[in-house]
């Protein structure tokens, strides 16, 4: 399963959000919010959105909007073609606080539902707690979940992901030591609701936690309540993006940390879903925020797939039964595995990561082959 942001907006797409997640004043003389350029060569004219950027040959560089149903369905077509089972659709807690944000995200959600149904792919909801305020979880998030169940009836979708006979919902952002305003007690209350509520519970709950959740150090809060929350849930998925930078470090992590995580999970009756990612960069993003000290270009190189393949191989050798690929469409931090251009725009102040001469579908193929091998290993 991949993560699916679905957060890209363009002028004229009906969202009234301008170039949301592409960058403010999106153009070659301003720093963009993206690090990679989407490959739009297969998109139809009614999917392509022209920009002020230009390719090396002078042609107009185009992007897409996640509000375009045809484009989202095309993404699911790629998943079907290459063998990705489906996605967790990201839903940030901030959009649950007002109708405008909720309605805008529901447009993308309906596109995802359409694409999943058309191309026989699974999807599930993932709430991201980033930016949550005290009271949000049992307030706006729970209210939103009730609306999705009662009004949108997402759990009745034929393609909504079920595990052990129960609909899956994921909560990301539990236990991080980066000064978040919400508490572990609130997180436990939310997980308990999603598990046990007679009307809106009965779900398989996956929790996204820090890399060092088991040892309760480094990026994790030093509080055993985090372990109680994980035991209450069904699946634990540690966020490892950016925690190692080379194939050697990735191999060491899967061998020395992830293997022990998996053992702890088995001992405590929880399933384990590691996160893998192809590379990382946030040069344009942080230059645009006037933080050049953080603006590292190609911070974690892809090395023509070696970095990702090392993680996939290491986790499968550990004996995992499921993998979370970060991310399908995340070009903001260069973790996207969908089709990305090897001919990004030139000129201006931005630097864009290319595909190192590889075909734009290279990572889709890699993930599809890994999915096939994983299923063979676990007898599916």
N, C-alpha and C positions, 0 to 999 in steps of 0.2 A: 504494500500500500504506500502511496505517496501522499505528501501534504499538498493541498491545493489552496493557494491564497485567493485567487479570483478577485483581486483588489485593484485591478488596473482600470482606470477611467479616462475618457477623452472628451474634449468639447463636442457637444452635439449628440452624445449618447443617451441623454435623458436623465443623467445623474446630477447635473448642475455642479459637478465637482472638478471641472476643468481637467488638468493633466494629473489627476490623483495617482500617486505612486510612480509616476514618470518623472515628476519634478516640477517645482514652481517655476513659472516662466520658462517652460520647457523649450530649449533651443540651444544651439551650439555655443553661444557666448555665456551661458549660465550652466552651473553644475547640475547635472541630472540626479535623479534618485536611483537610477539603474546602473548596473555595471556590465551587463551583457545586452545585446540587441536581439530581439526575437526574430526568428526566421519566418517571414511572412510570405515566402515564395509560393506556397500552396494555397494561400487565402484568396478568396474571390474579391472583386473590387468593392463589394458592399461590406467587406470585413476590414479592409485596409484603411488606416487613418493617416493622412499625410502629415509630416512634421517639417520643421525648418531645417532639419539635419539633411546632409547630403552624403552619398557614398562617394568613393574615390573617383568613380566615373562621372560624377556630377548628378546622378539620378536622385530623385527624392527618396528619402528613407521613411518607411511606413511602420506604424505600430498597430496594436489592436485594442479593443475594449472588452473587458470581461462581461459587460452587459450584452454583448452580441451573442445571441443564442447559437448562431451558426458556428462561430469561432469556438465556443466552449464545447459544442458537440464535436467539432473537429479534434479538439484535444482528447476527447474520449474515444474518438475513432483511432487516434494514434495509440492510446492505451490498449485498445482491442487488437490493433495490428501488431504491436510489438510485445504484448503479453504482460502488461501491468494490470493487476487485479482491480484496482480502483483507488479512491482517494478519501482522505479525511478533509472535509471542507472547513477551512479556518473561519471562525466567527469570533471576532474580538469583542470583549465584554462591553467596550464603549458603545457599540452599535445597538446594544440592548436597552440603552437608557432613553431612547426617543424613537418616535415613529419614523422619522426621516431616515435615520441610519438603518433601522430594522427593515424598512421597505426597500431601500437600495440593496441591502444584502440579500433580501428575499428574491430580488430579480435574478441575481447570480445563482442563488440556491435553486431556483426553478430551472435555470439553464443547466445546472449540474444534474438535476433530476431527469431532465429531458435527455441529456447526453448519456447518462448512465443507463437509462431504459433503452435507448436506441442502440447502444453498443454493448449491452449486457455486461456492464462494469458495476462494481459495488461502490457505494459511497456511504459515509457516516459523518455526523456532526462532531466538530472539535471546537470547544470553547477555549479561547486563549485569555487567561486572566490578566495579562499585561495591562497595567493602568487601572486595575480594579481599586475601588475605594471601599472602606469599611461599610458593610451592609449590602454591597452590590450582589454578592453571590446568592443570598437567600431573598434578594429583592428583585432587581431587574433581570438577572440571569434566569432565575427560576420562573419568573413571569414569562420570559421569552420562551423557555423550554415548554411551558404549558401551552403557549400559543402554537408552537411548532407541532405539538402532539395533537391538540384539539382542532386547530384551524387548518394548518398546513398538512396535518396527518402524515408526517414524514415517515413514521415508523411503519406505516401501511404500504409504503413503496415496495414494489417487488424487488428492487435492487438495493434497498437499504440494508446495510451490512448487519448481519446477525452472527453471533458467536455463542456456541453452546445453547442455541435456541432462543437467545435474547438479543434485542436490538443493542447496538454498540453506541456509546457516547463517550467522547474523550474530553478530559479536563486537563489543560496544559498550564503549567506555571506554579506547581505546588512545591514549596520548600526551598525556594532559592534564597540565597543570602545577600541579595543585592538591594536590600532596603525596601521591599514592597510593603504597602500599607495595609494589606489584609493579613489575617492570621491563619495559622494552621487549624485552629479550632473552627473557624469559618469554613475552611476547606473540608474538614471532617463532616461538618453538618451538611454540606452540599453533597458529598459522596454518599452519605447515609440516605439523603433524600432520593438521589438517583437510583440507589439500590433498593430501598425499602418502601418508598411511598406506594400506597395501594393503587393509586391511579396513574401516577407519572413515573414511578420507579420500575423495578423489574428489568433493569438494563444491565448489560455487561459494561462495566466502567473501566476505561483505560486512563491512567494518570501519567501526565508528562512531568517528570521530576528532574532535578539536577544530576549531573554526571556522577557526583560523589555522594549520592543519596544513601548508599549502604553504610559508608564510614562516617557520615554526618560531618563532613569537613569541606574545606575549599569552597566550592560554589553552593554548598548545601547548608541549611540551618542546622545547628547542633542541637537538635530537639528530637527525642525518641518518638514524639507524637507523629512525626513524618512516617515512621515505620508502621505505626498503627493505621494511618490513613492508607498506606500501600496494602497492608493486609486486608483492609476493608474493601479495597477495590479488587478488580479481577486481573488486570494487566498493568505492568509497570513498564514505562518507556523512558529511559534516561536520555536527556538532551545532550548530545556530544558535539554538536556543531561548534567548531573553533577550539575544542579542547586538545586537539593534537594537530600537527601541521605537516607531517611527512609520512610516507608509507611505513617507515620504520617505527615511528611513534604510534601510528595506527595499529600496527601489528602488536606492539607491546601492550597497547591498551586492551585490545580484544583478548590477548593471552593472559594478562595479569589483572585486569579490572573487570571486563565484561564476563569472563568465565566465572569469576567469583560472584558477580551479580546474578548470573543465571543459577548458580548453585543455591544462593540465598533464596531466590524466588521459588525454586522447587521445594526447598525445605519449608517454606512458609505458605505454600498453596496458592502462589500467584504466578501467572504466566508472564513471560519476559519478551519484550519487543524492542530490540536495539534500534538505534537511529544511525543511519549512514548518510554521508553527504559527499558530493563530488569535488568540492573545492570551495574557496571563499575569497571575497574581496569586498571592500567598502570605501574605495578611493573617492569616487564622485560624491557619494552620500555624505561623507564627512568633510570633504572640501566645501560642499554646499552649506554645511552647518558651521563653517569657519573653524573647524577643528583639524588643522593640517597634521597635527601630531598623531592623530588616529587614522588618517587617510592613507592606508596602506594598499597599494595597488597589487592585485593578485597575491594577497597575503598567504593563502594556502593554494599553491598551484595544483592543477588537475593532473599534470604529467601524463597527458594523453590516456587518462583512465586508470593509471596505476594506483593513484591514491584511493579511488572508490573501490576498485577490484580487491585491493588489500583488505579493506573493511568487510566487504561482502564475504570474501573467502574466510577470513578469520572468524566471523560470527557463525557462518555455516559449519565450520569445523568445530566450533563450540557446541553445536547441536541445537541451535535455535529453531523454532518452528514458524516464526513470522518476523518480518523486517519492515521498518518504517523508513522510506526514502525521503530525505529532505533535500529539495522539494521539487514538485513538478514544474511550477511556473515562477519560482522565486529568482527573478533576475536582479532584484534590488541588492542582494548580497552574493550574487553569482553562485547560488546553489541549484539553479534550475537544471532539470534533466530533459525538458522538452526541447524542441528544435530551436536552436540558437544560431545566429548568423556567424559565419566565418569571414564575413565582409561587412563589419559594422561601419557606421559613419565615421568620417574623418574631419579634421579641422575643428577649431574652437578649443574650449578649455577641457573637455572631457576626454577620458581614456576608457575604452571599452575592451573587455576581454573577448578574444575570439575563440574559435574551436581548435586552435593549434594545428590547423590544416586538416582536421578530421571532418567527416560528413556530419551534417547537423543532427542526424538521428543516431549518432554513435552511442550516446548514453541511454537512449530508449532501448536500443538493441541489447546493451550490456545488462540493463535491469531485467529485460525480458528473459534473457538466458539465465540470469541468476534465479529468477522466479521459477523457471522450469526445473533447474537443478534442486532448488529448495524443496519443491513438491515431490520430486523423486526421492530425496533423502528422507522425507517424513511420510512417504507412502500415500500421497494424495493424488 
